[in-house]
């Protein structure tokens, strides 16, 4: 089950705009088949999305789907750098139950 960590570095004063775009489109992403988790977090100069998909096919569909396309179009002018996207697989370590995202 792929886990995606996407980091969006924002231009000064544009973080709120990026967060608003994610808030507008998160319900559509959550409704996509195979979406187990789509959680948006923010820091001073960035927005980070942690995503968990049921399988690679659902990630592929999301990657080319209308919700992600709409988000990308809305945030393009607010980016300080290209979006950094990492697609990861769980690598459990430590205490079971605390060693991975709950849905993986």
KEKOLKOL-726659 format. One record per atom (N, C-alpha, C): x, y, z; atom name; residue number from 1. Coordinates in Angstrom, 1 decimal. Example, Ala and Ser with C-alpha at 12.3 -4.5 7.8 and 13.67 -1.06 7.14 Angstrom:
// KEKOLKOL-726659
<node <13.2,-5.7,7.8>,N,1>
<node <12.3,-4.5,7.8>,CA,1>
<node <13.2,-3.3,7.8>,C,1>
<node <12.8,-2.2,7.1>,N,2>
<node <13.7,-1.1,7.1>,CA,2>
<node <12.9,0.0,7.9>,C,2>
***
This chain:
// KEKOLKOL-726659
<node <0.8,-1.2,0.0>,N,1>
<node <0.0,0.0,0.0>,CA,1>
<node <0.9,1.2,0.0>,C,1>
<node <0.9,2.0,-1.1>,N,2>
<node <1.7,3.2,-1.2>,CA,2>
<node <1.3,4.3,-0.2>,C,2>
<node <2.4,4.9,0.4>,N,3>
<node <2.2,6.1,1.2>,CA,3>
<node <2.9,7.2,0.4>,C,3>
<node <2.2,8.3,0.3>,N,4>
<node <2.8,9.5,-0.4>,CA,4>
<node <3.0,10.6,0.6>,C,4>
<node <4.2,11.2,0.5>,N,5>
<node <4.4,12.4,1.3>,CA,5>
<node <4.8,13.5,0.3>,C,5>
<node <3.9,14.5,0.2>,N,6>
<node <4.1,15.6,-0.8>,CA,6>
<node <4.3,16.9,0.0>,C,6>
<node <5.4,17.6,-0.3>,N,7>
<node <5.7,18.8,0.4>,CA,7>
<node <5.7,20.0,-0.6>,C,7>
<node <4.9,20.9,-0.2>,N,8>
<node <4.6,22.1,-1.1>,CA,8>
<node <5.3,23.3,-0.3>,C,8>
<node <6.4,23.8,-0.8>,N,9>
<node <7.0,25.0,-0.3>,CA,9>
<node <6.3,26.2,-0.9>,C,9>
<node <5.8,27.1,0.0>,N,10>
<node <5.0,28.2,-0.4>,CA,10>
<node <5.8,29.5,-0.4>,C,10>
<node <5.4,30.4,-1.3>,N,11>
<node <6.0,31.8,-1.3>,CA,11>
<node <5.5,32.5,-0.1>,C,11>
<node <6.3,33.5,0.4>,N,12>
<node <5.9,34.2,1.6>,CA,12>
<node <4.5,34.8,1.4>,C,12>
<node <3.7,34.6,2.4>,N,13>
<node <2.3,35.1,2.5>,CA,13>
<node <1.3,34.2,1.7>,C,13>
<node <1.7,33.1,1.1>,N,14>
<node <0.8,32.3,0.3>,CA,14>
<node <0.3,31.0,0.9>,C,14>
<node <0.8,30.7,2.1>,N,15>
<node <0.5,29.4,2.7>,CA,15>
<node <-1.1,29.3,2.9>,C,15>
<node <-1.7,30.3,3.3>,N,16>
<node <-3.2,30.3,3.5>,CA,16>
<node <-3.9,30.0,2.2>,C,16>
<node <-3.4,30.5,1.1>,N,17>
<node <-4.0,30.2,-0.2>,CA,17>
<node <-3.9,28.7,-0.6>,C,17>
<node <-2.7,28.2,-0.3>,N,18>
<node <-2.5,26.8,-0.6>,CA,18>
<node <-3.4,25.9,0.2>,C,18>
<node <-3.5,26.2,1.5>,N,19>
<node <-4.3,25.4,2.4>,CA,19>
<node <-5.8,25.5,2.0>,C,19>
<node <-6.2,26.7,1.5>,N,20>
<node <-7.6,26.8,1.1>,CA,20>
<node <-7.9,25.9,-0.1>,C,20>
<node <-7.0,25.8,-1.0>,N,21>
<node <-7.1,25.0,-2.2>,CA,21>
<node <-7.3,23.5,-1.7>,C,21>
<node <-6.4,23.1,-0.8>,N,22>
<node <-6.5,21.7,-0.4>,CA,22>
<node <-7.8,21.5,0.4>,C,22>
<node <-8.2,22.4,1.2>,N,23>
<node <-9.5,22.3,1.9>,CA,23>
<node <-10.7,22.1,0.9>,C,23>
<node <-10.7,22.9,-0.2>,N,24>
<node <-11.7,22.9,-1.2>,CA,24>
<node <-11.8,21.5,-1.9>,C,24>
<node <-10.7,20.9,-2.1>,N,25>
<node <-10.6,19.7,-2.9>,CA,25>
<node <-10.5,18.4,-2.2>,C,25>
<node <-10.2,18.5,-0.9>,N,26>
<node <-10.0,17.3,-0.1>,CA,26>
<node <-11.2,16.4,-0.1>,C,26>
<node <-12.4,16.9,0.0>,N,27>
<node <-13.6,16.0,0.0>,CA,27>
<node <-13.6,15.1,-1.3>,C,27>
<node <-13.3,15.7,-2.4>,N,28>
<node <-13.2,14.9,-3.7>,CA,28>
<node <-12.1,13.9,-3.7>,C,28>
<node <-11.0,14.2,-3.1>,N,29>
<node <-9.9,13.2,-3.0>,CA,29>
<node <-10.3,12.1,-2.0>,C,29>
<node <-10.9,12.4,-0.9>,N,30>
<node <-11.4,11.4,0.0>,CA,30>
<node <-12.4,10.5,-0.6>,C,30>
<node <-13.2,10.9,-1.5>,N,31>
<node <-14.2,10.1,-2.2>,CA,31>
<node <-13.6,9.2,-3.3>,C,31>
<node <-12.4,9.4,-3.6>,N,32>
<node <-11.8,8.6,-4.7>,CA,32>
<node <-11.6,7.1,-4.2>,C,32>
<node <-11.9,6.2,-5.1>,N,33>
<node <-11.7,4.8,-4.7>,CA,33>
<node <-10.2,4.5,-4.3>,C,33>
<node <-10.0,3.8,-3.2>,N,34>
<node <-8.7,3.5,-2.7>,CA,34>
<node <-8.1,4.5,-1.8>,C,34>
<node <-8.7,5.6,-1.6>,N,35>
<node <-8.1,6.6,-0.7>,CA,35>
<node <-8.4,6.2,0.8>,C,35>
<node <-7.3,5.8,1.5>,N,36>
<node <-7.4,5.4,2.9>,CA,36>
<node <-7.1,6.6,3.8>,C,36>
<node <-6.2,7.5,3.3>,N,37>
<node <-5.8,8.7,4.1>,CA,37>
<node <-5.4,9.8,3.2>,C,37>
<node <-5.8,11.0,3.4>,N,38>
<node <-5.4,12.1,2.7>,CA,38>
<node <-5.4,13.3,3.8>,C,38>
<node <-4.3,13.5,4.4>,N,39>
<node <-4.2,14.4,5.5>,CA,39>
<node <-3.2,15.6,5.2>,C,39>
<node <-3.7,16.8,5.4>,N,40>
<node <-2.9,18.0,5.1>,CA,40>
<node <-2.4,18.6,6.4>,C,40>
<node <-1.1,18.9,6.4>,N,41>
<node <-0.4,19.5,7.6>,CA,41>
<node <0.3,20.7,7.1>,C,41>
<node <0.5,21.7,8.0>,N,42>
<node <1.2,22.9,7.5>,CA,42>
<node <2.2,23.3,8.6>,C,42>
<node <3.3,24.0,8.0>,N,43>
<node <4.3,24.6,8.8>,CA,43>
<node <4.4,26.1,8.3>,C,43>
<node <5.5,26.7,8.8>,N,44>
<node <5.6,28.1,8.5>,CA,44>
<node <5.7,28.5,7.0>,C,44>
<node <6.4,27.7,6.3>,N,45>
<node <6.6,28.0,4.8>,CA,45>
<node <6.3,26.8,3.9>,C,45>
<node <5.4,25.9,4.4>,N,46>
<node <5.1,24.7,3.7>,CA,46>
<node <3.8,24.1,4.0>,C,46>
<node <3.3,23.3,3.1>,N,47>
<node <2.1,22.4,3.4>,CA,47>
<node <2.6,21.0,3.0>,C,47>
<node <2.3,20.1,3.8>,N,48>
<node <2.7,18.7,3.6>,CA,48>
<node <1.4,17.8,3.6>,C,48>
<node <1.3,17.0,2.6>,N,49>
<node <0.2,16.0,2.5>,CA,49>
<node <0.7,14.6,2.7>,C,49>
<node <0.1,13.9,3.6>,N,50>
<node <0.4,12.5,3.8>,CA,50>
<node <-0.8,11.7,3.3>,C,50>
<node <-0.5,10.8,2.5>,N,51>
<node <-1.6,10.1,1.8>,CA,51>
<node <-1.3,8.6,1.8>,C,51>
<node <-2.3,7.8,2.0>,N,52>
<node <-2.2,6.4,2.0>,CA,52>
<node <-3.2,5.8,1.0>,C,52>
<node <-2.8,5.0,0.1>,N,53>
<node <-3.7,4.4,-0.9>,CA,53>
<node <-3.8,2.9,-0.7>,C,53>
<node <-4.9,2.4,-1.2>,N,54>
<node <-5.1,0.9,-1.0>,CA,54>
<node <-4.2,0.1,-1.9>,C,54>
<node <-3.8,0.7,-3.1>,N,55>
<node <-3.0,0.0,-4.0>,CA,55>
<node <-2.4,1.0,-5.0>,C,55>
<node <-1.5,0.5,-5.8>,N,56>
<node <-0.9,1.4,-6.8>,CA,56>
<node <-1.8,1.9,-7.9>,C,56>
<node <-2.8,1.1,-8.2>,N,57>
<node <-3.8,1.5,-9.2>,CA,57>
<node <-4.6,2.7,-8.7>,C,57>
<node <-5.0,2.8,-7.5>,N,58>
<node <-5.7,3.9,-7.0>,CA,58>
<node <-4.8,5.2,-6.9>,C,58>
<node <-3.5,5.0,-6.6>,N,59>
<node <-2.6,6.1,-6.6>,CA,59>
<node <-2.4,6.6,-8.1>,C,59>
<node <-2.3,5.7,-9.0>,N,60>
<node <-2.2,6.1,-10.4>,CA,60>
<node <-3.4,6.9,-10.9>,C,60>
<node <-4.6,6.5,-10.5>,N,61>
<node <-5.8,7.2,-10.9>,CA,61>
<node <-5.9,8.5,-10.2>,C,61>
<node <-5.5,8.6,-9.0>,N,62>
<node <-5.5,9.9,-8.3>,CA,62>
<node <-4.5,10.9,-8.9>,C,62>
<node <-3.3,10.4,-9.3>,N,63>
<node <-2.2,11.2,-9.9>,CA,63>
<node <-2.6,11.8,-11.2>,C,63>
<node <-3.6,11.2,-11.9>,N,64>
<node <-4.0,11.8,-13.2>,CA,64>
<node <-5.5,12.3,-13.1>,C,64>
<node <-6.0,12.3,-11.9>,N,65>
<node <-7.5,12.6,-11.7>,CA,65>
<node <-7.8,14.1,-11.6>,C,65>
<node <-9.1,14.4,-11.7>,N,66>
<node <-9.5,15.8,-11.7>,CA,66>
<node <-9.2,16.6,-10.4>,C,66>
<node <-9.3,15.9,-9.3>,N,67>
<node <-9.1,16.7,-8.0>,CA,67>
<node <-7.6,17.1,-7.9>,C,67>
<node <-6.7,16.3,-8.2>,N,68>
<node <-5.3,16.7,-8.1>,CA,68>
<node <-4.9,17.7,-9.2>,C,68>
<node <-5.5,17.6,-10.3>,N,69>
<node <-5.3,18.6,-11.4>,CA,69>
<node <-5.9,20.0,-11.0>,C,69>
<node <-7.0,20.0,-10.3>,N,70>
<node <-7.6,21.2,-9.8>,CA,70>
<node <-6.7,21.9,-8.7>,C,70>
<node <-6.2,21.0,-7.8>,N,71>
<node <-5.3,21.6,-6.8>,CA,71>
<node <-4.1,22.2,-7.4>,C,71>
<node <-3.5,21.4,-8.3>,N,72>
<node <-2.3,21.9,-9.0>,CA,72>
<node <-2.5,23.2,-9.7>,C,72>
<node <-3.6,23.4,-10.4>,N,73>
<node <-3.8,24.6,-11.1>,CA,73>
<node <-4.0,25.8,-10.1>,C,73>
<node <-4.7,25.5,-9.0>,N,74>
<node <-5.0,26.6,-8.0>,CA,74>
<node <-3.7,27.0,-7.2>,C,74>
<node <-2.8,26.1,-7.0>,N,75>
<node <-1.6,26.5,-6.2>,CA,75>
<node <-0.4,26.9,-7.0>,C,75>
<node <-0.4,26.7,-8.3>,N,76>
<node <0.8,27.0,-9.1>,CA,76>
<node <1.5,28.3,-8.8>,C,76>
<node <0.7,29.4,-8.7>,N,77>
<node <1.3,30.7,-8.5>,CA,77>
<node <1.9,30.9,-7.1>,C,77>
<node <1.5,30.0,-6.2>,N,78>
<node <1.9,30.2,-4.8>,CA,78>
<node <3.1,29.4,-4.4>,C,78>
<node <3.7,28.6,-5.4>,N,79>
<node <4.8,27.7,-5.1>,CA,79>
<node <6.1,28.5,-5.1>,C,79>
<node <6.9,28.2,-4.1>,N,80>
<node <8.3,28.7,-4.0>,CA,80>
<node <9.3,27.8,-4.7>,C,80>
<node <8.9,26.5,-4.9>,N,81>
<node <9.7,25.5,-5.5>,CA,81>
<node <8.8,24.4,-6.0>,C,81>
<node <9.3,23.5,-6.9>,N,82>
<node <8.4,22.4,-7.4>,CA,82>
<node <8.0,21.6,-6.2>,C,82>
<node <6.8,21.0,-6.3>,N,83>
<node <6.3,20.1,-5.3>,CA,83>
<node <7.2,18.9,-5.2>,C,83>
<node <7.6,18.5,-3.9>,N,84>
<node <8.5,17.3,-3.7>,CA,84>
<node <7.5,16.2,-3.3>,C,84>
<node <7.5,15.2,-4.2>,N,85>
<node <6.6,14.0,-3.9>,CA,85>
<node <7.4,12.8,-3.7>,C,85>
<node <7.2,12.1,-2.6>,N,86>
<node <7.9,10.8,-2.3>,CA,86>
<node <6.8,9.7,-2.2>,C,86>
<node <7.0,8.7,-3.0>,N,87>
<node <6.1,7.5,-2.8>,CA,87>
<node <6.8,6.4,-2.1>,C,87>
<node <6.3,6.0,-0.9>,N,88>
<node <7.0,5.2,0.0>,CA,88>
<node <6.2,3.9,0.3>,C,88>
<node <6.9,2.9,0.8>,N,89>
<node <6.3,1.7,1.2>,CA,89>
<node <6.6,1.5,2.7>,C,89>
<node <5.7,1.0,3.5>,N,90>
<node <5.9,0.8,5.0>,CA,90>
<node <7.2,0.0,5.2>,C,90>
<node <8.0,0.4,6.2>,N,91>
<node <9.1,-0.4,6.6>,CA,91>
<node <9.1,-0.5,8.1>,C,91>
<node <8.1,-1.4,8.6>,N,92>
<node <7.9,-1.5,10.0>,CA,92>
<node <9.1,-1.7,10.9>,C,92>
<node <9.2,-1.0,12.0>,N,93>
<node <10.3,-1.1,12.9>,CA,93>
<node <9.8,-0.7,14.3>,C,93>
<node <10.2,-1.4,15.3>,N,94>
<node <9.7,-1.1,16.7>,CA,94>
<node <8.5,-1.8,17.1>,C,94>
<node <7.7,-1.2,17.9>,N,95>
<node <6.5,-1.8,18.5>,CA,95>
<node <5.4,-1.9,17.5>,C,95>
<node <4.9,-3.1,17.3>,N,96>
<node <3.7,-3.3,16.4>,CA,96>
<node <2.6,-2.4,16.8>,C,96>
<node <1.9,-1.8,15.8>,N,97>
<node <0.8,-0.9,16.1>,CA,97>
<node <1.3,0.5,16.1>,C,97>
<node <2.6,0.7,16.4>,N,98>
<node <3.1,2.1,16.4>,CA,98>
<node <4.2,2.3,15.3>,C,98>
<node <4.3,1.3,14.5>,N,99>
<node <5.3,1.2,13.5>,CA,99>
<node <4.9,1.5,12.1>,C,99>
<node <3.7,2.0,11.9>,N,100>
<node <3.2,2.3,10.5>,CA,100>
<node <1.9,3.1,10.7>,C,100>
<node <1.5,3.7,9.6>,N,101>
<node <0.2,4.4,9.6>,CA,101>
<node <-0.9,3.4,9.8>,C,101>
<node <-1.9,3.7,10.5>,N,102>
<node <-3.0,2.8,10.9>,CA,102>
<node <-3.6,2.0,9.8>,C,102>
<node <-3.8,2.6,8.6>,N,103>
<node <-4.5,1.9,7.5>,CA,103>
<node <-3.5,1.1,6.6>,C,103>
<node <-2.2,1.0,6.9>,N,104>
<node <-1.4,0.3,6.0>,CA,104>
<node <-1.3,-1.2,6.4>,C,104>
***
